Structure formats: structure tokens, C-alpha cells
Amino acid sequence: MTRQIVLDTETTGLEARDHRIIEVGCIEMRGRRFVGEHRWYLNPDRDSDPGALEVHGLTTAFLADKPRFAQVADALVELLRGAEIIIHNAPFDVGFLDAEFQRAGRPERVAQLGQVTDTVPMAKKLHPGQRASLDALCKRYGIDNSHRELHGALLDARLLAEVYLAMTGGQGALGLAGDLGAGDDRSSPHRDQRASLALSASGAPLRVIAPTAEELAAHQVRIAGIAGKSGKSFWPEGLPKAAD
């Protein structure tokens, strides 16, 4: 079963050679179903550019006691290895991640860990001439992003997971509705910005409601009428049983 990681980062600025990653957020899916989420806040040992700070709101003070990238690299590599890695505008995030691996003295590069899928060219191919930003795609596919006052890596990965499923014709139900999950840092400036994903994280089976005797009788009459006109039986193994 294919394992997919929807990934996003927040950074102190726009240039990977000068700036650092301060948040990595990942949504993990198997067979296009949500199985977990992962987030790391990181101490970049530098301030964010004013423009970047306005976008993500992650202050130097908030990040001061967070681990450095080298301290979480093993866990990130383990998560990404062998997966399809889905990123919106992949060159940006991959460039930053590769720069961080290099600074940490590690040999890994994102493209060697898994197959990278960039949703920007995917969106441009599906919707020629239309805007391909995450906000524009959320609007196009009816995904609620009204809570996105500040950007956040995990928040944006959640939205991107829904966009990706919609673009590829899959379920619109991711099952994250409302709860940030066990990995959430409740001291985060993004604590009240929850994605309205419809995926069921529990994986619990759906409740099956059996028809009543009256409903079954009416259904039987209807099916018999259809079968009489078409000459085909739609229930070769018999109709479902009525509720007790």
C-alpha cells in the first residue's frame, strides 16, 4: 500500500543559503487515508525576516527552547524514506530541507528518500491559466481555509492533503475535523487555527443501519418492477435482512 507524506515547511526567510527552517509539518496517509500527523518546531539560531514573521508568526522567543534540525533529522528521514512526498511548490521546501541536511553533515537528500510530487504543476495542468496558490485551490475545491490567518506548516499540510485528494479524484474525507491531534503543541501561536478536514483518523468502521420490514417490502416491490422490465436480477444473493 502506497505511503504518502504531505509536507510543508515554515522558514525564517526566502533564501535557503541564508535562512533556516523553523517548522516542518507532515500529514501521513496510506492508501489515501489519514494515519497520522507529525510536526517539529525548530530553533534556527537566528531571527526571522520581518516579512516572514508576518506570515508565520513564530517568534524567536517561541523557538528558543526548540530542538535544532540535526536533533530531529533521524525521525524526519525515517518518516520520508520510501514514501511519496507531496509538496506545494516543491523546489522551495526541498531546497531548504536539503540545505539543512547539508548543514547537519548528513548525506540524505529529499529526492533520494522518496518520490517527490509537486502539486503546483499538477494544478496548472488541471486548470490552465488559473491561479495555483494553496488559497486559490482551497477556494476552487470548496475547502474551508478561513482559519488560515497565519501560515503554519502542519496547518498548510492539512489543507494541501485535502486539495491533493480533491485534485486526484479521491475522497474528500480526511478525518481530522477540528482536533489538532496528539502531536500538537498547545503553546503554539497556531493553536486555534484548525483545518476543517473531513478524514476519519480513528479508522473506525461505519455504522450499518438495517432496513425495517416496511422499508424492505417497499424496496422489494421496486426491485421486482425494475427486474421485470430489464429481465435482470439486481440481488442474485437475496435482499438484505430487515432490522429486528
C-alpha positions as CSV (number, residue, x, y, z in Angstrom):
1,M,0.0,0.0,0.0
2,T,1.4,3.4,-1.0
3,R,2.5,5.6,1.8
4,Q,2.2,9.3,1.2
5,I,3.6,12.2,3.2
6,V,2.1,15.7,2.6
7,L,4.8,18.1,3.7
8,D,5.2,21.8,4.3
9,T,7.8,24.0,6.0
10,E,8.0,27.5,7.5
11,T,11.3,29.3,7.3
12,T,13.0,32.5,8.5
13,G,13.2,33.9,5.0
14,L,13.1,33.1,1.3
15,E,16.7,32.0,0.5
16,A,17.9,28.6,1.7
17,R,21.5,29.6,1.6
18,D,20.9,32.3,4.2
19,H,17.8,31.2,6.1
20,R,16.6,28.2,8.2
21,I,13.6,26.0,8.7
22,I,11.6,26.7,11.8
23,E,8.7,24.3,11.3
24,V,8.1,21.1,9.5
25,G,4.6,19.7,9.2
26,C,3.6,16.4,7.7
27,I,0.3,14.5,7.1
28,E,0.9,10.8,6.7
29,M,-1.5,8.8,4.5
30,R,-1.7,5.1,3.5
31,G,-3.9,4.1,0.6
32,R,-5.1,7.8,0.6
33,R,-6.4,7.6,4.1
34,F,-5.1,9.6,7.1
35,V,-2.9,7.6,9.5
36,G,-1.0,10.3,11.4
37,E,0.5,13.8,11.6
38,H,3.9,15.0,12.6
39,R,5.3,18.4,13.4
40,W,8.6,19.7,14.5
41,Y,9.3,23.3,15.6
42,L,13.0,24.2,15.3
43,N,15.4,26.7,16.8
44,P,17.0,28.4,13.8
45,D,19.7,30.2,15.8
46,R,18.7,33.4,14.1
47,D,15.7,35.8,13.8
48,S,13.1,35.6,11.1
49,D,13.0,38.4,8.5
50,P,10.2,40.8,9.3
51,G,8.2,39.8,6.2
52,A,8.5,36.1,7.1
53,L,7.5,36.8,10.7
54,E,4.3,38.5,9.5
55,V,3.4,35.3,7.5
56,H,4.0,32.6,10.2
57,G,4.1,34.5,13.5
58,L,6.7,32.2,15.0
59,T,8.8,34.5,17.2
60,T,12.5,34.0,18.2
61,A,11.3,33.7,21.8
62,F,8.9,30.9,21.0
63,L,11.5,29.0,19.1
64,A,14.3,29.5,21.6
65,D,13.8,26.2,23.5
66,K,13.0,24.1,20.5
67,P,15.4,21.5,19.1
68,R,17.8,22.2,16.2
69,F,17.3,20.5,12.9
70,A,20.1,18.0,13.5
71,Q,18.3,16.7,16.5
72,V,15.1,15.7,14.6
73,A,16.8,14.7,11.3
74,D,16.8,11.0,12.1
75,A,13.0,11.0,12.8
76,L,12.3,13.0,9.6
77,V,14.4,10.7,7.4
78,E,12.6,7.7,8.8
79,L,9.3,9.3,8.0
80,L,10.2,10.3,4.5
81,R,12.1,7.3,3.4
82,G,10.3,5.2,0.8
83,A,7.2,7.5,0.7
84,E,5.6,9.6,-2.0
85,I,6.4,13.1,-0.7
86,I,3.7,15.6,-1.7
87,I,4.6,19.3,-1.6
88,H,3.1,22.5,-2.9
89,N,5.9,24.3,-4.8
90,A,8.4,21.5,-4.0
91,P,11.6,23.3,-5.1
92,F,11.3,25.7,-2.2
93,D,10.8,23.2,0.6
94,V,13.2,20.6,-0.9
95,G,15.8,23.3,-1.3
96,F,15.5,24.2,2.4
97,L,15.4,20.6,3.6
98,D,18.5,19.7,1.5
99,A,20.3,22.7,2.9
100,E,19.5,21.7,6.4
101,F,20.7,18.1,5.8
102,Q,23.9,19.5,4.4
103,R,24.5,21.8,7.4
104,A,23.9,18.9,9.7
105,G,26.6,16.9,7.9
106,R,24.2,14.3,6.6
107,P,24.3,12.6,3.2
108,E,20.5,12.4,2.7
109,R,18.7,14.5,0.1
110,V,14.9,14.6,-0.2
111,A,14.7,13.3,-3.8
112,Q,16.8,10.3,-2.7
113,L,14.5,9.5,0.2
114,G,11.2,9.2,-1.8
115,Q,9.3,10.3,-4.9
116,V,8.6,14.0,-4.8
117,T,5.2,15.1,-6.2
118,D,4.8,18.9,-6.7
119,T,1.1,19.9,-6.6
120,V,1.8,23.3,-8.4
121,P,2.4,21.9,-11.9
122,M,-0.3,19.3,-11.2
123,A,-2.8,22.2,-10.5
124,K,-1.6,24.2,-13.6
125,K,-2.2,21.2,-15.8
126,L,-5.7,20.6,-14.4
127,H,-6.6,24.3,-14.5
128,P,-4.6,26.1,-17.3
129,G,-4.4,29.8,-16.8
130,Q,-5.8,29.7,-13.3
131,R,-4.1,30.6,-10.1
132,A,-2.3,27.7,-8.4
133,S,-1.8,29.1,-4.9
134,L,-3.0,27.0,-1.9
135,D,-5.6,29.6,-1.1
136,A,-6.9,29.6,-4.7
137,L,-7.1,25.8,-4.8
138,C,-8.9,25.7,-1.5
139,K,-11.5,28.1,-2.9
140,R,-11.8,26.1,-6.2
141,Y,-12.4,22.8,-4.3
142,G,-14.6,24.3,-1.6
143,I,-12.1,23.6,1.2
144,D,-12.6,25.9,4.2
145,N,-9.4,27.8,4.9
146,S,-11.0,30.8,6.7
147,H,-9.0,29.9,9.9
148,R,-5.7,30.4,8.0
149,E,-4.9,33.9,9.4
150,L,-1.2,32.8,9.8
151,H,0.6,30.2,7.8
152,G,1.7,27.1,9.6
153,A,3.5,24.1,8.2
154,L,1.1,21.5,9.8
155,L,-1.9,23.6,9.1
156,D,-0.9,24.1,5.4
157,A,0.0,20.4,5.0
158,R,-3.6,19.5,6.2
159,L,-5.1,21.9,3.7
160,L,-2.8,20.6,0.9
161,A,-3.8,17.0,1.8
162,E,-7.4,17.9,1.1
163,V,-6.5,19.7,-2.1
164,Y,-4.5,16.8,-3.3
165,L,-7.3,14.3,-2.7
166,A,-9.7,16.6,-4.5
167,M,-7.4,17.1,-7.4
168,T,-6.7,13.4,-7.9
169,G,-10.4,12.5,-7.7
170,G,-10.3,10.8,-4.3
171,Q,-12.2,11.1,-1.1
172,G,-12.9,14.5,0.3
173,A,-12.9,12.9,3.8
174,L,-9.6,13.1,5.6
175,G,-11.0,12.8,9.1
176,L,-9.1,15.5,11.0
177,A,-12.1,17.6,11.7
178,G,-11.4,20.1,14.5
179,D,-8.8,18.4,16.7
180,L,-5.1,19.2,16.2
181,G,-4.2,15.7,17.3
182,A,-1.8,14.3,19.8
183,G,1.3,15.9,18.2
184,D,0.0,19.4,18.7
185,D,2.0,21.9,20.8
186,R,-0.7,23.7,22.7
187,S,1.6,26.7,23.3
188,S,1.8,27.2,19.6
189,P,0.7,30.5,18.1
190,H,-1.4,28.4,15.7
191,R,-3.3,26.5,18.4
192,D,-6.7,28.0,17.4
193,Q,-6.2,27.6,13.7
194,R,-7.6,24.2,13.0
195,A,-8.2,22.7,9.5
196,S,-11.7,21.5,8.7
197,L,-10.6,18.2,7.2
198,A,-13.1,15.6,6.9
199,L,-10.8,12.5,7.2
200,S,-11.5,9.9,10.0
201,A,-8.3,9.5,11.9
202,S,-9.8,6.7,14.0
203,G,-10.4,4.3,11.1
204,A,-13.4,3.1,12.9
205,P,-15.9,1.1,10.8
206,L,-19.0,2.8,9.6
207,R,-22.3,2.1,11.4
208,V,-24.6,-0.1,9.3
209,I,-28.3,0.5,9.8
210,A,-30.5,-2.4,8.6
211,P,-33.8,-1.5,6.9
212,T,-37.1,-2.0,8.6
213,A,-39.6,-4.7,7.4
214,E,-41.7,-2.0,5.8
215,E,-38.7,-0.4,4.1
216,L,-37.6,-3.8,2.9
217,A,-41.0,-4.7,1.5
218,A,-41.2,-1.4,-0.4
219,H,-37.7,-1.9,-1.7
220,Q,-38.6,-5.5,-2.8
221,V,-41.5,-4.2,-4.8
222,R,-39.4,-1.6,-6.5
223,I,-36.6,-4.1,-7.4
224,A,-39.1,-6.6,-8.7
225,G,-40.5,-3.9,-11.0
226,I,-37.1,-3.0,-12.3
227,A,-36.2,-6.6,-12.8
228,G,-39.5,-7.3,-14.7
229,K,-38.7,-4.5,-17.2
230,S,-35.0,-5.3,-17.6
231,G,-35.1,-9.0,-17.3
232,K,-32.1,-8.8,-14.8
233,S,-31.9,-9.6,-11.1
234,F,-30.1,-7.0,-9.0
235,W,-29.9,-9.1,-5.9
236,P,-28.7,-12.6,-7.0
237,E,-27.9,-13.5,-3.4
238,G,-31.1,-12.2,-1.9
239,L,-32.2,-9.0,-0.4
240,P,-30.7,-7.7,2.9
241,K,-32.3,-8.7,6.1
242,A,-34.7,-6.4,8.0
243,A,-33.8,-5.0,11.4
244,D,-35.1,-6.9,14.4
